[in-house]
Amino acid sequence: MAGRAVAREPKEIVARGYDAIALRYAEWAGQVDSPVMEWVRDLDEQLGDGADVLELGCGRGVPGTRELARRH
């Protein structure tokens, strides 16, 4: 691997992996019909006022995280 730094820490390895695929994934995700926003809106309707939300596996956080963040 000449010319490339090798990550040694697990968090750094994961971070570099996400950085490497982020734009390609975003491009692909924009071309796929997904029910995610329907699910996010359904969740939002069921949450009480002032409810805290922890989103796991949100990827780039677009657009579901933004939708849920508007609650505050």
LUMLUMDREN-2810 file (N, C-alpha, C; in Angstrom, 1 decimal):
<atoms>
<atom><aa>M</aa><ch>A</ch><at>N</at><xx>0.8</xx><yy>-1.2</yy><zz>0.0</zz></atom>
<atom><aa>M</aa><ch>A</ch><at>CA</at><xx>0.0</xx><yy>0.0</yy><zz>0.0</zz></atom>
<atom><aa>M</aa><ch>A</ch><at>C</at><xx>0.9</xx><yy>1.2</yy><zz>0.0</zz></atom>
<atom><aa>A</aa><ch>A</ch><at>N</at><xx>1.7</xx><yy>1.4</yy><zz>-1.0</zz></atom>
<atom><aa>A</aa><ch>A</ch><at>CA</at><xx>2.5</xx><yy>2.5</yy><zz>-1.0</zz></atom>
<atom><aa>A</aa><ch>A</ch><at>C</at><xx>1.7</xx><yy>3.8</yy><zz>-1.2</zz></atom>
<atom><aa>G</aa><ch>A</ch><at>N</at><xx>2.1</xx><yy>4.8</yy><zz>-0.4</zz></atom>
<atom><aa>G</aa><ch>A</ch><at>CA</at><xx>1.5</xx><yy>6.1</yy><zz>-0.5</zz></atom>
<atom><aa>G</aa><ch>A</ch><at>C</at><xx>0.2</xx><yy>6.3</yy><zz>0.3</zz></atom>
<atom><aa>R</aa><ch>A</ch><at>N</at><xx>-0.3</xx><yy>5.2</yy><zz>1.0</zz></atom>
<atom><aa>R</aa><ch>A</ch><at>CA</at><xx>-1.5</xx><yy>5.3</yy><zz>1.8</zz></atom>
<atom><aa>R</aa><ch>A</ch><at>C</at><xx>-1.2</xx><yy>5.0</yy><zz>3.2</zz></atom>
<atom><aa>A</aa><ch>A</ch><at>N</at><xx>-1.7</xx><yy>5.8</yy><zz>4.1</zz></atom>
<atom><aa>A</aa><ch>A</ch><at>CA</at><xx>-1.6</xx><yy>5.6</yy><zz>5.5</zz></atom>
<atom><aa>A</aa><ch>A</ch><at>C</at><xx>-2.6</xx><yy>4.5</yy><zz>5.9</zz></atom>
<atom><aa>V</aa><ch>A</ch><at>N</at><xx>-2.2</xx><yy>3.6</yy><zz>6.8</zz></atom>
<atom><aa>V</aa><ch>A</ch><at>CA</at><xx>-3.0</xx><yy>2.5</yy><zz>7.3</zz></atom>
<atom><aa>V</aa><ch>A</ch><at>C</at><xx>-3.6</xx><yy>2.9</yy><zz>8.6</zz></atom>
<atom><aa>A</aa><ch>A</ch><at>N</at><xx>-4.9</xx><yy>2.8</yy><zz>8.8</zz></atom>
<atom><aa>A</aa><ch>A</ch><at>CA</at><xx>-5.5</xx><yy>3.1</yy><zz>10.1</zz></atom>
<atom><aa>A</aa><ch>A</ch><at>C</at><xx>-5.3</xx><yy>1.9</yy><zz>11.0</zz></atom>
<atom><aa>R</aa><ch>A</ch><at>N</at><xx>-5.0</xx><yy>2.2</yy><zz>12.2</zz></atom>
<atom><aa>R</aa><ch>A</ch><at>CA</at><xx>-4.8</xx><yy>1.1</yy><zz>13.2</zz></atom>
<atom><aa>R</aa><ch>A</ch><at>C</at><xx>-5.9</xx><yy>1.0</yy><zz>14.2</zz></atom>
<atom><aa>E</aa><ch>A</ch><at>N</at><xx>-6.6</xx><yy>2.1</yy><zz>14.5</zz></atom>
<atom><aa>E</aa><ch>A</ch><at>CA</at><xx>-7.6</xx><yy>2.1</yy><zz>15.5</zz></atom>
<atom><aa>E</aa><ch>A</ch><at>C</at><xx>-9.0</xx><yy>1.7</yy><zz>14.9</zz></atom>
<atom><aa>P</aa><ch>A</ch><at>N</at><xx>-9.8</xx><yy>0.8</yy><zz>15.5</zz></atom>
<atom><aa>P</aa><ch>A</ch><at>CA</at><xx>-11.0</xx><yy>0.4</yy><zz>14.9</zz></atom>
<atom><aa>P</aa><ch>A</ch><at>C</at><xx>-12.0</xx><yy>1.6</yy><zz>14.5</zz></atom>
<atom><aa>K</aa><ch>A</ch><at>N</at><xx>-12.0</xx><yy>2.6</yy><zz>15.4</zz></atom>
<atom><aa>K</aa><ch>A</ch><at>CA</at><xx>-12.9</xx><yy>3.7</yy><zz>15.1</zz></atom>
<atom><aa>K</aa><ch>A</ch><at>C</at><xx>-12.4</xx><yy>4.5</yy><zz>13.8</zz></atom>
<atom><aa>E</aa><ch>A</ch><at>N</at><xx>-11.1</xx><yy>4.6</yy><zz>13.7</zz></atom>
<atom><aa>E</aa><ch>A</ch><at>CA</at><xx>-10.5</xx><yy>5.2</yy><zz>12.5</zz></atom>
<atom><aa>E</aa><ch>A</ch><at>C</at><xx>-10.8</xx><yy>4.4</yy><zz>11.3</zz></atom>
<atom><aa>I</aa><ch>A</ch><at>N</at><xx>-10.7</xx><yy>3.1</yy><zz>11.4</zz></atom>
<atom><aa>I</aa><ch>A</ch><at>CA</at><xx>-10.9</xx><yy>2.2</yy><zz>10.2</zz></atom>
<atom><aa>I</aa><ch>A</ch><at>C</at><xx>-12.4</xx><yy>2.4</yy><zz>9.7</zz></atom>
<atom><aa>V</aa><ch>A</ch><at>N</at><xx>-13.3</xx><yy>2.4</yy><zz>10.7</zz></atom>
<atom><aa>V</aa><ch>A</ch><at>CA</at><xx>-14.7</xx><yy>2.6</yy><zz>10.3</zz></atom>
<atom><aa>V</aa><ch>A</ch><at>C</at><xx>-15.0</xx><yy>4.0</yy><zz>9.7</zz></atom>
<atom><aa>A</aa><ch>A</ch><at>N</at><xx>-14.4</xx><yy>5.0</yy><zz>10.4</zz></atom>
<atom><aa>A</aa><ch>A</ch><at>CA</at><xx>-14.6</xx><yy>6.4</yy><zz>9.9</zz></atom>
<atom><aa>A</aa><ch>A</ch><at>C</at><xx>-14.0</xx><yy>6.5</yy><zz>8.4</zz></atom>
<atom><aa>R</aa><ch>A</ch><at>N</at><xx>-12.9</xx><yy>6.0</yy><zz>8.2</zz></atom>
<atom><aa>R</aa><ch>A</ch><at>CA</at><xx>-12.3</xx><yy>6.1</yy><zz>6.8</zz></atom>
<atom><aa>R</aa><ch>A</ch><at>C</at><xx>-13.2</xx><yy>5.3</yy><zz>5.8</zz></atom>
<atom><aa>G</aa><ch>A</ch><at>N</at><xx>-13.7</xx><yy>4.2</yy><zz>6.2</zz></atom>
<atom><aa>G</aa><ch>A</ch><at>CA</at><xx>-14.6</xx><yy>3.4</yy><zz>5.4</zz></atom>
<atom><aa>G</aa><ch>A</ch><at>C</at><xx>-15.8</xx><yy>4.2</yy><zz>5.0</zz></atom>
<atom><aa>Y</aa><ch>A</ch><at>N</at><xx>-16.5</xx><yy>4.8</yy><zz>6.0</zz></atom>
<atom><aa>Y</aa><ch>A</ch><at>CA</at><xx>-17.7</xx><yy>5.6</yy><zz>5.7</zz></atom>
<atom><aa>Y</aa><ch>A</ch><at>C</at><xx>-17.3</xx><yy>6.8</yy><zz>4.8</zz></atom>
<atom><aa>D</aa><ch>A</ch><at>N</at><xx>-16.2</xx><yy>7.4</yy><zz>5.1</zz></atom>
<atom><aa>D</aa><ch>A</ch><at>CA</at><xx>-15.8</xx><yy>8.6</yy><zz>4.2</zz></atom>
<atom><aa>D</aa><ch>A</ch><at>C</at><xx>-15.6</xx><yy>8.1</yy><zz>2.8</zz></atom>
<atom><aa>A</aa><ch>A</ch><at>N</at><xx>-15.0</xx><yy>6.9</yy><zz>2.6</zz></atom>
<atom><aa>A</aa><ch>A</ch><at>CA</at><xx>-14.7</xx><yy>6.4</yy><zz>1.3</zz></atom>
<atom><aa>A</aa><ch>A</ch><at>C</at><xx>-16.0</xx><yy>6.1</yy><zz>0.5</zz></atom>
<atom><aa>I</aa><ch>A</ch><at>N</at><xx>-17.0</xx><yy>5.7</yy><zz>1.1</zz></atom>
<atom><aa>I</aa><ch>A</ch><at>CA</at><xx>-18.2</xx><yy>5.3</yy><zz>0.3</zz></atom>
<atom><aa>I</aa><ch>A</ch><at>C</at><xx>-19.4</xx><yy>6.3</yy><zz>0.4</zz></atom>
<atom><aa>A</aa><ch>A</ch><at>N</at><xx>-19.2</xx><yy>7.4</yy><zz>1.2</zz></atom>
<atom><aa>A</aa><ch>A</ch><at>CA</at><xx>-20.4</xx><yy>8.3</yy><zz>1.5</zz></atom>
<atom><aa>A</aa><ch>A</ch><at>C</at><xx>-21.0</xx><yy>8.9</yy><zz>0.2</zz></atom>
<atom><aa>L</aa><ch>A</ch><at>N</at><xx>-20.2</xx><yy>9.4</yy><zz>-0.7</zz></atom>
<atom><aa>L</aa><ch>A</ch><at>CA</at><xx>-20.8</xx><yy>10.0</yy><zz>-1.9</zz></atom>
<atom><aa>L</aa><ch>A</ch><at>C</at><xx>-21.4</xx><yy>9.0</yy><zz>-2.8</zz></atom>
<atom><aa>R</aa><ch>A</ch><at>N</at><xx>-20.7</xx><yy>7.9</yy><zz>-3.0</zz></atom>
<atom><aa>R</aa><ch>A</ch><at>CA</at><xx>-21.3</xx><yy>6.8</yy><zz>-3.8</zz></atom>
<atom><aa>R</aa><ch>A</ch><at>C</at><xx>-22.6</xx><yy>6.3</yy><zz>-3.3</zz></atom>
<atom><aa>Y</aa><ch>A</ch><at>N</at><xx>-22.7</xx><yy>6.1</yy><zz>-2.0</zz></atom>
<atom><aa>Y</aa><ch>A</ch><at>CA</at><xx>-23.9</xx><yy>5.7</yy><zz>-1.3</zz></atom>
<atom><aa>Y</aa><ch>A</ch><at>C</at><xx>-25.0</xx><yy>6.7</yy><zz>-1.5</zz></atom>
<atom><aa>A</aa><ch>A</ch><at>N</at><xx>-24.7</xx><yy>8.0</yy><zz>-1.3</zz></atom>
<atom><aa>A</aa><ch>A</ch><at>CA</at><xx>-25.7</xx><yy>9.0</yy><zz>-1.4</zz></atom>
<atom><aa>A</aa><ch>A</ch><at>C</at><xx>-26.3</xx><yy>9.1</yy><zz>-2.8</zz></atom>
<atom><aa>E</aa><ch>A</ch><at>N</at><xx>-25.4</xx><yy>8.9</yy><zz>-3.8</zz></atom>
<atom><aa>E</aa><ch>A</ch><at>CA</at><xx>-25.9</xx><yy>8.9</yy><zz>-5.2</zz></atom>
<atom><aa>E</aa><ch>A</ch><at>C</at><xx>-26.8</xx><yy>7.7</yy><zz>-5.5</zz></atom>
<atom><aa>W</aa><ch>A</ch><at>N</at><xx>-26.4</xx><yy>6.6</yy><zz>-5.0</zz></atom>
<atom><aa>W</aa><ch>A</ch><at>CA</at><xx>-27.3</xx><yy>5.4</yy><zz>-5.2</zz></atom>
<atom><aa>W</aa><ch>A</ch><at>C</at><xx>-28.6</xx><yy>5.5</yy><zz>-4.4</zz></atom>
<atom><aa>A</aa><ch>A</ch><at>N</at><xx>-28.5</xx><yy>6.0</yy><zz>-3.2</zz></atom>
<atom><aa>A</aa><ch>A</ch><at>CA</at><xx>-29.8</xx><yy>6.1</yy><zz>-2.4</zz></atom>
<atom><aa>A</aa><ch>A</ch><at>C</at><xx>-30.8</xx><yy>7.1</yy><zz>-3.0</zz></atom>
<atom><aa>G</aa><ch>A</ch><at>N</at><xx>-30.3</xx><yy>8.1</yy><zz>-3.7</zz></atom>
<atom><aa>G</aa><ch>A</ch><at>CA</at><xx>-31.1</xx><yy>9.0</yy><zz>-4.3</zz></atom>
<atom><aa>G</aa><ch>A</ch><at>C</at><xx>-31.9</xx><yy>8.5</yy><zz>-5.5</zz></atom>
<atom><aa>Q</aa><ch>A</ch><at>N</at><xx>-31.5</xx><yy>7.3</yy><zz>-6.0</zz></atom>
<atom><aa>Q</aa><ch>A</ch><at>CA</at><xx>-32.1</xx><yy>6.7</yy><zz>-7.1</zz></atom>
<atom><aa>Q</aa><ch>A</ch><at>C</at><xx>-33.1</xx><yy>5.5</yy><zz>-6.8</zz></atom>
<atom><aa>V</aa><ch>A</ch><at>N</at><xx>-33.2</xx><yy>5.3</yy><zz>-5.5</zz></atom>
<atom><aa>V</aa><ch>A</ch><at>CA</at><xx>-34.0</xx><yy>4.1</yy><zz>-5.0</zz></atom>
<atom><aa>V</aa><ch>A</ch><at>C</at><xx>-35.2</xx><yy>4.6</yy><zz>-4.3</zz></atom>
<atom><aa>D</aa><ch>A</ch><at>N</at><xx>-36.4</xx><yy>4.0</yy><zz>-4.7</zz></atom>
<atom><aa>D</aa><ch>A</ch><at>CA</at><xx>-37.6</xx><yy>4.3</yy><zz>-3.9</zz></atom>
<atom><aa>D</aa><ch>A</ch><at>C</at><xx>-37.5</xx><yy>3.7</yy><zz>-2.6</zz></atom>
<atom><aa>S</aa><ch>A</ch><at>N</at><xx>-37.7</xx><yy>4.5</yy><zz>-1.5</zz></atom>
<atom><aa>S</aa><ch>A</ch><at>CA</at><xx>-37.6</xx><yy>3.9</yy><zz>-0.2</zz></atom>
<atom><aa>S</aa><ch>A</ch><at>C</at><xx>-38.7</xx><yy>4.4</yy><zz>0.7</zz></atom>
<atom><aa>P</aa><ch>A</ch><at>N</at><xx>-39.2</xx><yy>3.5</yy><zz>1.5</zz></atom>
<atom><aa>P</aa><ch>A</ch><at>CA</at><xx>-40.3</xx><yy>3.9</yy><zz>2.4</zz></atom>
<atom><aa>P</aa><ch>A</ch><at>C</at><xx>-39.8</xx><yy>4.6</yy><zz>3.7</zz></atom>
<atom><aa>V</aa><ch>A</ch><at>N</at><xx>-38.6</xx><yy>5.0</yy><zz>3.8</zz></atom>
<atom><aa>V</aa><ch>A</ch><at>CA</at><xx>-38.0</xx><yy>5.5</yy><zz>5.0</zz></atom>
<atom><aa>V</aa><ch>A</ch><at>C</at><xx>-38.8</xx><yy>6.8</yy><zz>5.5</zz></atom>
<atom><aa>M</aa><ch>A</ch><at>N</at><xx>-39.0</xx><yy>7.7</yy><zz>4.6</zz></atom>
<atom><aa>M</aa><ch>A</ch><at>CA</at><xx>-39.7</xx><yy>8.9</yy><zz>5.1</zz></atom>
<atom><aa>M</aa><ch>A</ch><at>C</at><xx>-41.1</xx><yy>8.6</yy><zz>5.6</zz></atom>
<atom><aa>E</aa><ch>A</ch><at>N</at><xx>-41.8</xx><yy>7.7</yy><zz>5.0</zz></atom>
<atom><aa>E</aa><ch>A</ch><at>CA</at><xx>-43.1</xx><yy>7.3</yy><zz>5.5</zz></atom>
<atom><aa>E</aa><ch>A</ch><at>C</at><xx>-43.0</xx><yy>6.7</yy><zz>6.9</zz></atom>
<atom><aa>W</aa><ch>A</ch><at>N</at><xx>-42.0</xx><yy>5.9</yy><zz>7.1</zz></atom>
<atom><aa>W</aa><ch>A</ch><at>CA</at><xx>-41.7</xx><yy>5.4</yy><zz>8.5</zz></atom>
<atom><aa>W</aa><ch>A</ch><at>C</at><xx>-41.4</xx><yy>6.5</yy><zz>9.5</zz></atom>
<atom><aa>V</aa><ch>A</ch><at>N</at><xx>-40.6</xx><yy>7.4</yy><zz>9.1</zz></atom>
<atom><aa>V</aa><ch>A</ch><at>CA</at><xx>-40.2</xx><yy>8.5</yy><zz>9.9</zz></atom>
<atom><aa>V</aa><ch>A</ch><at>C</at><xx>-41.4</xx><yy>9.4</yy><zz>10.3</zz></atom>
<atom><aa>R</aa><ch>A</ch><at>N</at><xx>-42.2</xx><yy>9.7</yy><zz>9.3</zz></atom>
<atom><aa>R</aa><ch>A</ch><at>CA</at><xx>-43.4</xx><yy>10.5</yy><zz>9.6</zz></atom>
<atom><aa>R</aa><ch>A</ch><at>C</at><xx>-44.4</xx><yy>9.7</yy><zz>10.5</zz></atom>
<atom><aa>D</aa><ch>A</ch><at>N</at><xx>-44.5</xx><yy>8.4</yy><zz>10.3</zz></atom>
<atom><aa>D</aa><ch>A</ch><at>CA</at><xx>-45.3</xx><yy>7.6</yy><zz>11.2</zz></atom>
<atom><aa>D</aa><ch>A</ch><at>C</at><xx>-44.8</xx><yy>7.6</yy><zz>12.6</zz></atom>
<atom><aa>L</aa><ch>A</ch><at>N</at><xx>-43.5</xx><yy>7.5</yy><zz>12.8</zz></atom>
<atom><aa>L</aa><ch>A</ch><at>CA</at><xx>-42.9</xx><yy>7.5</yy><zz>14.1</zz></atom>
<atom><aa>L</aa><ch>A</ch><at>C</at><xx>-43.1</xx><yy>8.9</yy><zz>14.7</zz></atom>
<atom><aa>D</aa><ch>A</ch><at>N</at><xx>-42.9</xx><yy>10.0</yy><zz>14.0</zz></atom>
<atom><aa>D</aa><ch>A</ch><at>CA</at><xx>-43.1</xx><yy>11.3</yy><zz>14.5</zz></atom>
<atom><aa>D</aa><ch>A</ch><at>C</at><xx>-44.6</xx><yy>11.5</yy><zz>15.0</zz></atom>
<atom><aa>E</aa><ch>A</ch><at>N</at><xx>-45.5</xx><yy>11.0</yy><zz>14.3</zz></atom>
<atom><aa>E</aa><ch>A</ch><at>CA</at><xx>-46.9</xx><yy>11.1</yy><zz>14.8</zz></atom>
<atom><aa>E</aa><ch>A</ch><at>C</at><xx>-47.2</xx><yy>10.4</yy><zz>16.1</zz></atom>
<atom><aa>Q</aa><ch>A</ch><at>N</at><xx>-46.4</xx><yy>9.3</yy><zz>16.4</zz></atom>
<atom><aa>Q</aa><ch>A</ch><at>CA</at><xx>-46.6</xx><yy>8.6</yy><zz>17.6</zz></atom>
<atom><aa>Q</aa><ch>A</ch><at>C</at><xx>-45.8</xx><yy>9.1</yy><zz>18.8</zz></atom>
<atom><aa>L</aa><ch>A</ch><at>N</at><xx>-44.9</xx><yy>9.9</yy><zz>18.5</zz></atom>
<atom><aa>L</aa><ch>A</ch><at>CA</at><xx>-44.1</xx><yy>10.5</yy><zz>19.6</zz></atom>
<atom><aa>L</aa><ch>A</ch><at>C</at><xx>-44.8</xx><yy>11.6</yy><zz>20.4</zz></atom>
<atom><aa>G</aa><ch>A</ch><at>N</at><xx>-44.6</xx><yy>11.6</yy><zz>21.7</zz></atom>
<atom><aa>G</aa><ch>A</ch><at>CA</at><xx>-45.2</xx><yy>12.7</yy><zz>22.4</zz></atom>
<atom><aa>G</aa><ch>A</ch><at>C</at><xx>-44.4</xx><yy>14.0</yy><zz>22.3</zz></atom>
<atom><aa>D</aa><ch>A</ch><at>N</at><xx>-45.0</xx><yy>15.1</yy><zz>22.6</zz></atom>
<atom><aa>D</aa><ch>A</ch><at>CA</at><xx>-44.3</xx><yy>16.4</yy><zz>22.6</zz></atom>
<atom><aa>D</aa><ch>A</ch><at>C</at><xx>-43.1</xx><yy>16.3</yy><zz>23.5</zz></atom>
<atom><aa>G</aa><ch>A</ch><at>N</at><xx>-42.0</xx><yy>16.8</yy><zz>23.0</zz></atom>
<atom><aa>G</aa><ch>A</ch><at>CA</at><xx>-40.8</xx><yy>16.8</yy><zz>23.7</zz></atom>
<atom><aa>G</aa><ch>A</ch><at>C</at><xx>-40.0</xx><yy>15.5</yy><zz>23.8</zz></atom>
<atom><aa>A</aa><ch>A</ch><at>N</at><xx>-40.5</xx><yy>14.5</yy><zz>23.1</zz></atom>
<atom><aa>A</aa><ch>A</ch><at>CA</at><xx>-39.8</xx><yy>13.2</yy><zz>23.2</zz></atom>
<atom><aa>A</aa><ch>A</ch><at>C</at><xx>-38.4</xx><yy>13.3</yy><zz>22.6</zz></atom>
<atom><aa>D</aa><ch>A</ch><at>N</at><xx>-37.5</xx><yy>12.6</yy><zz>23.3</zz></atom>
<atom><aa>D</aa><ch>A</ch><at>CA</at><xx>-36.2</xx><yy>12.5</yy><zz>22.8</zz></atom>
<atom><aa>D</aa><ch>A</ch><at>C</at><xx>-36.1</xx><yy>11.3</yy><zz>21.8</zz></atom>
<atom><aa>V</aa><ch>A</ch><at>N</at><xx>-35.2</xx><yy>11.5</yy><zz>20.8</zz></atom>
<atom><aa>V</aa><ch>A</ch><at>CA</at><xx>-35.1</xx><yy>10.5</yy><zz>19.7</zz></atom>
<atom><aa>V</aa><ch>A</ch><at>C</at><xx>-33.6</xx><yy>10.2</yy><zz>19.5</zz></atom>
<atom><aa>L</aa><ch>A</ch><at>N</at><xx>-33.2</xx><yy>8.9</yy><zz>19.5</zz></atom>
<atom><aa>L</aa><ch>A</ch><at>CA</at><xx>-31.9</xx><yy>8.5</yy><zz>19.2</zz></atom>
<atom><aa>L</aa><ch>A</ch><at>C</at><xx>-32.0</xx><yy>7.7</yy><zz>18.0</zz></atom>
<atom><aa>E</aa><ch>A</ch><at>N</at><xx>-31.4</xx><yy>8.2</yy><zz>16.9</zz></atom>
<atom><aa>E</aa><ch>A</ch><at>CA</at><xx>-31.4</xx><yy>7.5</yy><zz>15.6</zz></atom>
<atom><aa>E</aa><ch>A</ch><at>C</at><xx>-30.2</xx><yy>6.7</yy><zz>15.4</zz></atom>
<atom><aa>L</aa><ch>A</ch><at>N</at><xx>-30.3</xx><yy>5.4</yy><zz>15.3</zz></atom>
<atom><aa>L</aa><ch>A</ch><at>CA</at><xx>-29.1</xx><yy>4.5</yy><zz>15.1</zz></atom>
<atom><aa>L</aa><ch>A</ch><at>C</at><xx>-29.1</xx><yy>4.1</yy><zz>13.7</zz></atom>
<atom><aa>G</aa><ch>A</ch><at>N</at><xx>-27.9</xx><yy>4.0</yy><zz>13.1</zz></atom>
<atom><aa>G</aa><ch>A</ch><at>CA</at><xx>-27.8</xx><yy>3.5</yy><zz>11.8</zz></atom>
<atom><aa>G</aa><ch>A</ch><at>C</at><xx>-28.3</xx><yy>4.5</yy><zz>10.8</zz></atom>
<atom><aa>C</aa><ch>A</ch><at>N</at><xx>-28.2</xx><yy>5.8</yy><zz>11.1</zz></atom>
<atom><aa>C</aa><ch>A</ch><at>CA</at><xx>-28.8</xx><yy>6.8</yy><zz>10.2</zz></atom>
<atom><aa>C</aa><ch>A</ch><at>C</at><xx>-27.9</xx><yy>7.2</yy><zz>9.0</zz></atom>
<atom><aa>G</aa><ch>A</ch><at>N</at><xx>-26.8</xx><yy>6.6</yy><zz>8.9</zz></atom>
<atom><aa>G</aa><ch>A</ch><at>CA</at><xx>-25.9</xx><yy>6.9</yy><zz>7.7</zz></atom>
<atom><aa>G</aa><ch>A</ch><at>C</at><xx>-25.6</xx><yy>8.4</yy><zz>7.8</zz></atom>
<atom><aa>R</aa><ch>A</ch><at>N</at><xx>-25.9</xx><yy>9.1</yy><zz>6.7</zz></atom>
<atom><aa>R</aa><ch>A</ch><at>CA</at><xx>-25.6</xx><yy>10.5</yy><zz>6.6</zz></atom>
<atom><aa>R</aa><ch>A</ch><at>C</at><xx>-26.7</xx><yy>11.3</yy><zz>7.3</zz></atom>
<atom><aa>G</aa><ch>A</ch><at>N</at><xx>-27.7</xx><yy>10.7</yy><zz>7.8</zz></atom>
<atom><aa>G</aa><ch>A</ch><at>CA</at><xx>-28.8</xx><yy>11.3</yy><zz>8.5</zz></atom>
<atom><aa>G</aa><ch>A</ch><at>C</at><xx>-29.7</xx><yy>12.2</yy><zz>7.6</zz></atom>
<atom><aa>V</aa><ch>A</ch><at>N</at><xx>-29.7</xx><yy>11.9</yy><zz>6.4</zz></atom>
<atom><aa>V</aa><ch>A</ch><at>CA</at><xx>-30.5</xx><yy>12.6</yy><zz>5.4</zz></atom>
<atom><aa>V</aa><ch>A</ch><at>C</at><xx>-31.5</xx><yy>11.7</yy><zz>4.8</zz></atom>
<atom><aa>P</aa><ch>A</ch><at>N</at><xx>-32.8</xx><yy>12.0</yy><zz>4.7</zz></atom>
<atom><aa>P</aa><ch>A</ch><at>CA</at><xx>-33.5</xx><yy>13.1</yy><zz>5.3</zz></atom>
<atom><aa>P</aa><ch>A</ch><at>C</at><xx>-34.2</xx><yy>12.8</yy><zz>6.6</zz></atom>
<atom><aa>G</aa><ch>A</ch><at>N</at><xx>-34.2</xx><yy>11.5</yy><zz>7.1</zz></atom>
<atom><aa>G</aa><ch>A</ch><at>CA</at><xx>-34.9</xx><yy>11.2</yy><zz>8.3</zz></atom>
<atom><aa>G</aa><ch>A</ch><at>C</at><xx>-34.5</xx><yy>12.0</yy><zz>9.5</zz></atom>
<atom><aa>T</aa><ch>A</ch><at>N</at><xx>-33.2</xx><yy>12.1</yy><zz>9.7</zz></atom>
<atom><aa>T</aa><ch>A</ch><at>CA</at><xx>-32.7</xx><yy>12.8</yy><zz>10.9</zz></atom>
<atom><aa>T</aa><ch>A</ch><at>C</at><xx>-33.1</xx><yy>14.3</yy><zz>10.9</zz></atom>
<atom><aa>R</aa><ch>A</ch><at>N</at><xx>-33.1</xx><yy>14.9</yy><zz>9.7</zz></atom>
<atom><aa>R</aa><ch>A</ch><at>CA</at><xx>-33.6</xx><yy>16.3</yy><zz>9.6</zz></atom>
<atom><aa>R</aa><ch>A</ch><at>C</at><xx>-35.0</xx><yy>16.4</yy><zz>10.0</zz></atom>
<atom><aa>E</aa><ch>A</ch><at>N</at><xx>-35.8</xx><yy>15.5</yy><zz>9.5</zz></atom>
<atom><aa>E</aa><ch>A</ch><at>CA</at><xx>-37.3</xx><yy>15.5</yy><zz>9.8</zz></atom>
<atom><aa>E</aa><ch>A</ch><at>C</at><xx>-37.5</xx><yy>15.4</yy><zz>11.3</zz></atom>
<atom><aa>L</aa><ch>A</ch><at>N</at><xx>-36.8</xx><yy>14.4</yy><zz>11.9</zz></atom>
<atom><aa>L</aa><ch>A</ch><at>CA</at><xx>-37.0</xx><yy>14.3</yy><zz>13.4</zz></atom>
<atom><aa>L</aa><ch>A</ch><at>C</at><xx>-36.4</xx><yy>15.4</yy><zz>14.2</zz></atom>
<atom><aa>A</aa><ch>A</ch><at>N</at><xx>-35.3</xx><yy>16.0</yy><zz>13.7</zz></atom>
<atom><aa>A</aa><ch>A</ch><at>CA</at><xx>-34.7</xx><yy>17.2</yy><zz>14.4</zz></atom>
<atom><aa>A</aa><ch>A</ch><at>C</at><xx>-35.6</xx><yy>18.4</yy><zz>14.4</zz></atom>
<atom><aa>R</aa><ch>A</ch><at>N</at><xx>-36.5</xx><yy>18.5</yy><zz>13.4</zz></atom>
<atom><aa>R</aa><ch>A</ch><at>CA</at><xx>-37.4</xx><yy>19.6</yy><zz>13.3</zz></atom>
<atom><aa>R</aa><ch>A</ch><at>C</at><xx>-38.4</xx><yy>19.7</yy><zz>14.5</zz></atom>
<atom><aa>R</aa><ch>A</ch><at>N</at><xx>-38.5</xx><yy>18.6</yy><zz>15.2</zz></atom>
<atom><aa>R</aa><ch>A</ch><at>CA</at><xx>-39.4</xx><yy>18.5</yy><zz>16.4</zz></atom>
<atom><aa>R</aa><ch>A</ch><at>C</at><xx>-39.0</xx><yy>19.5</yy><zz>17.5</zz></atom>
<atom><aa>H</aa><ch>A</ch><at>N</at><xx>-37.8</xx><yy>19.9</yy><zz>17.5</zz></atom>
<atom><aa>H</aa><ch>A</ch><at>CA</at><xx>-37.3</xx><yy>20.8</yy><zz>18.6</zz></atom>
<atom><aa>H</aa><ch>A</ch><at>C</at><xx>-37.2</xx><yy>22.2</yy><zz>18.2</zz></atom>
</atoms>
